[in-house]
Amino acid sequence: MESIRPSPRKGWLLLAIPILLLGCSPTVRVTTPEPVRINVHMGVVVTEKQNPRVAPVSPEVAERRRLRSGEIQGLKNAGVVGEDRDGFLAVVNPPTDASYKQYAEHVVQEENRDRLKLYMAQTKLQEKPLEEIQDEYARRWGRRTFPGEYVQQPDGAWIRK
C-alpha cells in the first residue's frame, strides 16, 4: 500500500493564501466630517373599531360596572349572590348581619339597574325582544362564573357551579 503525503509545496501554498488575503484587505473609513442627521417624521392615527353586536352604553354605566366588579366578585365568592336565569344578580344567601345584608342588596340593585340599561341598548341595536337579550346574557354570565359560585337553572333551582 502506497502512502499519500502532501508535498511541501502544497502546504506552503495553503498557508500563504490566507496571509496574502489578509494582508491585501482594503481600509474602509467609516467616519464622516459631520455627524449624520436623520429626520424621521411619523404620524399616529388612533381609531376605535366598533363591534357591531355590542351596543354603546354610556361611559358612566360602563365605569360604574367596572368599579363595582370587585365588590360583586367578593359577594359571589362569599356565596351571598349569584347569577339568575334572567341575566341579573340575585341575593341567594342573605347574610345574617343587617349592615352586610343591606350592602349586598344595594350592590345587587345598582348592578341590575346598569345591566337593564345594557340590555335595553342591545334590544335597540339587535332589534330583538328584551327577553331574548336577557336569555343570551344569562347564559353568558353563567358561563363566566367560577367554580363554587351560584347560578340559577332554567327551572329556578340554584346550583353551585
Secondary structure, 3 states (H helix, E strand, C coil): CCCCCCCHHHHHHHHHHHHHHHHCCCCCCCCCCCCCCCCCCCCCCCCCCCCCCCCCCCHHHHHHHHHHHHHHHHHHHCCCEEECCCCCEEECCCCCCHHHHHHHHHHHHHHHHHHHHHHHHHHHHHCCCHHHHHHHHHHHHHHHCCCCCEEECCCCCEEEC
